[in-house]
């Protein structure tokens, strides 16, 4: 065993399951992609989400109005193609199409950065707790239980009130609270993986604990991490939208889908275009992320099908 290194024998828990089902001559990645693209709902969602992202990024360059420019002659007006207000204007005369695209950019940015923060913290925390076990694991997971007991939204609101309202705070604040479930998932997977032969081989080869954790265990968590991260994005988008709806999220002149919905909801009966546009984009993104997450789960973990 001393001559065997962990690098020579690394097999992931997910790779083992996939390898058993993968036809000969086809790689694990190819087989996972085949299952993913066989899921019609996931494929349609991928293309729809890609279209929304591309429109949000490049759409503003083709619009005659910027998101913060005021048209004093078109305040609270319905869609007017002659003036270039394709989705109407808000109560301040700003173009709704431009503001929806800007809001989509902001919501996706907050969700993306916060998801990365939560994944990084959750993976490191859960892998360390699961690998060392014993009292270290017990103490670390009790802290997670305490954090779970705290009102999540209330905690984010307190952070916003104390440290001010800014997109950066949203990135960090939401991400620093979304890692709890990720930590539990990673810890459970680590408890299983650390008993496998290649981890024993790495220990026998003299590898240090943190080398084993981040070189051998963490790379073997790709499946559950990708699945959970995909399902975390819509949750963070909803959280950001809720905070913006309460007036604690993105502030003027910046905007997000939650901010736009908060402005459109009170006047939905008189000015329906102020609500339906941002609400449609928000619902579309949430549905797409949900179907993509389901598709990735089936593709990366065939045992759950």
Buried (B, 14 or more C-beta within 10 A) or exposed (E): EEEBBBEEBBEBBBBEBBEEEBEEEEEBEEBBEEBBEEBEBBBBBBEBBEEBBEBBEEBBEEBEBBBBEBBEEBEBBBBBEEBBBBBBBBEBBBBBBBBBBBBBBBBBBBBBBBBEBBBEBBBBBBBBBBBBEEEEBEEBBEBBEEBEEEEBEEBBBEBBEEEEBBBEBBBBBBBBBBBBBBBBBBBEBBBEBBEBEBBBBBBBBEBEEEEBBBBBBBEBBEBBBBBBBBBBBBBBBBBBBBBBBEEBBBBEEBBBBBBBBBBBEEBBEEBEBBBBBBBEBBEBBBBBBBBBBBBBBBBBBBEEE
